[in-house]
Amino acid sequence: MKTHYLLTILSEDRKGLVSIITSILNRKGIEIESISTARTDIHSRVLITIEVIAESSEIKFISNKIGNIIEVLYVENALIEDAWYQKVALYTIDKAGYNSDTYSRFQKFGAVMVGYFQDEIIIQKTGRDEDILLLYNELEGPYLKNFSKSAAISLKPLEEDESSVIRLAA
């Protein structure tokens, strides 16, 4: 049965690396739900987080295949419900639908107002998919104009490198 997994990859920076990884996934027919790539505090390293939908047997094979790329330092895979990750969601609501009840509803979910443009209010929520969906369901209706969420971001592999953890904490 196919399910959601989170692949977290720590690698030396290399042009075309994301393309190589996505090609491996595409050749196996693995659906990519989201992908995030960013430099770490060590500027020659990147952290790649990919949410995929696949069979458990495919994930083991893919993790090994990605781990064999010379620049890759670490690959971790986990079921999405067992993984530590965060996403950022933005909700645009019509100003006409904003009142004290709306304010208390998005505050109850730990969301914050981050912008106000003409007749729209932008609300931001950081959390896991289930948290983001709860707020979406709460705001859904005639005043919710737009919704978007980011790719998953995870720091899990950096725990393996104690020097990175110490630098992040300092």
C-alpha positions in Angstrom: 0.0 0.0 0.0 1.3 3.4 -0.9 1.6 5.9 1.9 3.3 9.3 2.6 7.0 9.3 3.6 9.4 12.1 4.3 12.9 11.8 2.9 15.5 14.0 4.6 18.8 14.3 2.8 22.0 16.1 4.0 24.5 16.6 1.2 27.4 18.6 0.0 26.1 21.3 -2.4 26.3 20.2 -6.0 24.7 21.8 -9.1 22.1 19.4 -10.5 21.8 17.3 -7.3 18.0 17.9 -6.9 17.6 16.9 -10.6 19.5 13.7 -10.0 17.4 12.8 -7.0 14.1 13.6 -8.6 15.1 11.6 -11.7 15.7 8.6 -9.4 12.2 9.1 -7.9 10.6 9.6 -11.3 12.2 6.4 -12.8 10.6 4.4 -10.0 7.2 6.1 -10.5 7.3 7.6 -7.0 5.0 10.6 -6.7 6.6 13.8 -5.2 4.2 15.6 -2.9 6.6 18.5 -2.0 10.3 19.3 -2.0 12.3 21.8 -0.1 16.0 22.6 -0.5 18.1 25.1 1.5 21.7 25.7 2.6 22.6 24.8 6.2 24.8 26.8 8.5 27.7 25.0 6.8 27.5 26.9 3.4 28.8 24.0 1.4 26.0 21.7 2.6 22.3 21.6 1.7 19.3 20.0 3.4 16.7 18.5 1.1 13.4 17.4 2.4 11.1 15.5 0.0 7.6 14.3 0.8 6.7 11.3 -1.4 3.9 8.8 -1.8 5.3 5.2 -2.2 5.4 1.6 -1.0 7.7 0.8 2.0 9.8 -1.5 -0.2 10.3 1.3 -2.7 11.4 3.7 0.0 14.2 1.4 1.3 15.5 1.0 -2.3 15.3 4.7 -3.1 17.0 5.7 0.2 19.9 3.4 -0.6 20.1 4.6 -4.2 20.2 8.3 -3.1 22.7 7.4 -0.3 25.0 6.1 -3.0 25.4 9.5 -4.6 28.9 10.6 -3.7 27.9 14.1 -2.3 25.1 12.7 -0.1 26.2 12.5 3.6 23.0 11.2 5.1 19.5 10.0 4.1 16.7 9.3 6.4 13.2 8.2 5.6 10.2 8.1 7.9 6.4 7.7 7.6 5.1 11.2 7.5 3.1 10.7 10.7 6.3 9.6 12.5 8.5 12.3 11.1 9.4 15.6 12.7 8.6 18.4 10.2 6.9 21.7 9.9 5.1 23.5 7.0 4.0 27.1 6.7 0.4 27.8 5.5 -1.0 31.1 4.3 -4.7 31.8 4.3 -6.3 34.9 2.7 -9.6 36.0 4.1 -11.9 38.8 3.0 -11.9 41.8 5.3 -15.7 41.6 5.4 -15.4 38.2 7.2 -12.9 39.4 9.8 -14.3 40.0 13.3 -13.4 39.2 16.9 -14.8 35.7 16.4 -12.5 35.1 13.4 -9.6 36.5 15.3 -10.1 34.2 18.3 -10.6 31.2 16.0 -7.2 31.7 14.3 -5.5 32.5 17.5 -6.9 29.3 19.1 -4.9 27.4 16.4 -1.7 29.4 17.0 -2.0 31.4 13.7 -1.0 35.0 13.3 -2.0 37.9 11.1 1.0 38.7 8.9 -0.5 41.1 6.4 -3.3 43.4 5.4 -3.8 44.3 1.7 -6.8 46.4 0.5 -9.7 44.1 1.3 -7.8 41.0 2.3 -6.1 39.8 5.5 -3.3 37.3 5.4 -3.0 34.7 8.2 0.0 32.4 8.7 0.0 29.1 10.5 3.1 27.0 11.1 2.7 23.3 11.9 2.1 19.8 10.6 -0.5 19.0 7.9 -3.2 18.0 10.4 -2.8 21.3 12.3 -3.0 23.3 9.0 -6.0 21.4 7.9 -7.8 22.0 11.2 -7.5 25.8 10.7 -8.5 25.5 7.1 -11.7 23.7 8.1 -12.3 26.3 10.7 -11.9 29.2 8.2 -13.5 27.6 5.2 -16.5 29.4 3.9 -17.4 32.5 1.9 -14.7 34.6 3.4 -11.7 32.3 2.8 -10.3 33.5 -0.6 -7.0 31.7 -0.9 -4.9 29.0 0.7 -1.4 27.8 0.1 1.1 25.7 2.1 4.9 25.2 1.8 6.9 22.0 1.5 7.9 20.1 4.6 11.0 21.2 6.3 12.9 18.9 8.7 16.2 19.2 10.5 16.4 15.6 11.6 19.8 14.7 9.9 21.6 17.5 11.6 21.2 15.7 14.9 23.8 13.1 13.6 26.4 15.8 13.3 27.0 17.2 16.8 29.1 20.1 15.6 26.1 21.4 13.6 23.8 21.1 16.6 26.2 23.0 18.8 26.6 25.8 16.2 22.8 26.0 15.9 22.4 26.3 19.6 25.1 28.8 20.1 
